[in-house]
């Protein structure tokens, strides 16, 4: 599974809830809110001033190591 900019935060959390700290570290503290279910990773990064490519790399590294 590869994480992409178009995936929603909810989709990523559904894959493995243990990635929540990656989002919390970027300042996204409302992971349970409805917006997180429909907001793309790219949009969330834009709103929180995070480079989406950096976060995608971190998430993909995580998923490569847990499977």
C-alpha positions as CSV (number, residue, x, y, z in Angstrom):
1,X,0.0,0.0,0.0
2,X,1.4,3.4,-1.0
3,X,0.1,6.6,0.6
4,X,-0.7,9.3,-1.9
5,X,-1.7,13.0,-1.7
6,X,-5.2,12.2,-2.8
7,X,-6.0,9.8,0.0
8,X,-8.2,11.1,2.8
9,X,-6.9,11.3,6.3
10,X,-9.7,8.9,7.3
11,X,-8.5,6.3,4.7
12,X,-5.0,6.4,6.1
13,X,-6.1,6.1,9.7
14,X,-8.3,3.2,8.7
15,X,-5.2,1.4,7.4
16,X,-3.5,1.7,10.7
17,X,-4.6,3.9,13.6
18,X,-1.0,3.9,14.9
19,X,-0.1,6.6,12.3
20,X,-2.2,9.1,14.3
21,X,1.0,10.6,15.9
22,X,2.2,11.7,12.4
23,X,-0.9,13.8,12.1
24,X,-0.8,15.1,15.6
25,X,2.8,16.1,15.2
26,X,1.8,18.3,12.2
27,X,-0.8,20.1,14.3
28,X,-3.9,18.1,13.2
29,X,-5.5,17.5,16.6
30,X,-9.0,16.8,15.5
31,X,-8.6,13.4,13.9
32,X,-12.1,12.3,14.9
33,X,-13.8,15.3,13.3
34,X,-15.9,14.9,10.1
35,X,-13.4,17.0,8.1
36,X,-10.7,14.5,8.7
37,X,-12.8,11.8,6.9
38,X,-13.1,13.9,3.8
39,X,-10.0,16.0,3.7
40,X,-7.2,14.8,1.5
41,X,-3.7,14.5,2.8
42,X,-2.6,17.3,0.5
43,X,-5.3,19.6,1.8
44,X,-4.5,18.8,5.4
45,X,-0.9,19.5,4.8
46,X,-1.6,22.8,3.1
47,X,-3.9,24.0,6.0
48,X,-1.2,23.0,8.6
49,X,1.8,24.3,6.7
50,X,3.4,20.9,6.2
51,X,5.1,19.7,3.1
52,X,2.9,16.8,1.8
53,X,5.9,15.0,0.2
54,X,7.7,14.9,3.5
55,X,4.7,13.5,5.3
56,X,4.0,11.0,2.5
57,X,7.6,9.8,2.7
58,X,7.3,9.3,6.5
59,X,4.0,7.5,6.2
60,X,5.2,5.2,3.4
61,X,8.3,4.4,5.4
62,X,6.1,3.5,8.4
63,X,3.9,1.2,6.3
64,X,6.8,-0.5,4.6
65,X,8.2,-1.4,8.0
66,X,5.0,-2.7,9.7
67,X,4.0,-5.1,7.0
